[in-house]
Amino acid sequence: MNFDLESLSKEELTELKTDVEKALKTIDARRRAEAKRAAEQAAKEFGFSLEEILAANEKKGSKGAPKYANPADPDQTWTGRGRKPNWVVAALEEGKSMEDLAL
């Protein structure tokens, strides 16, 4: 689709710009709706509804209660399981102990 933008008036260009902006805003909504329909169809093929599958994912247990917190930023916590976060590694390198980071 080629437009000869040079031949359009300022009003026509402004209208075209408005139409393009509207189309861009709605494209995500359309694609999201298409994806939802495809997900519902896939779930149906396995004998489930999409809501059942999403609810099952929500019921999984949490990763565990945090046992350690970053003294510099208490919002950063760690359960003590898995790989140590960078802030834990840095605190240990600074000479702090795990007890110093415990909640």
C-alpha positions, 0 to 999 in steps of 0.5 A, a space after each residue: 500500500 503506497 500513498 503519495 503523501 506529498 499530494 495530500 493536504 494538511 487536513 488529509 494528512 491529519 485525518 490519515 494520522 488519526 485513522 492510523 493511531 486508531 488502528 494501532 490502538 485496536 490492533 492489540 485488542 483484536 490480537 488479544 481476543 484472537 489469542 484468547 479464542 485460540 487458547 479456549 479452543 486448545 483447552 477445550 480439545 483437552 476437555 477443560 475450560 480456559 478458566 479451569 486452567 487459569 484457576 489451577 495455576 493460581 492454586 499452586 503453593 507459594 515459593 515459600 516465606 522469605 527468610 532473608 532480607 536485603 538490609 539496604 532494601 527490605 523489599 528485596 527478600 529471599 526464601 533461602 532456596 535456589 540460587 542466591 540473589 546478587 544482593 546476598 552474594 554482595 553482602 556475604 562478600 562484604 563480610 556479613 553473615 546469613 544471620 545478619 540478613 535473617 528476618 
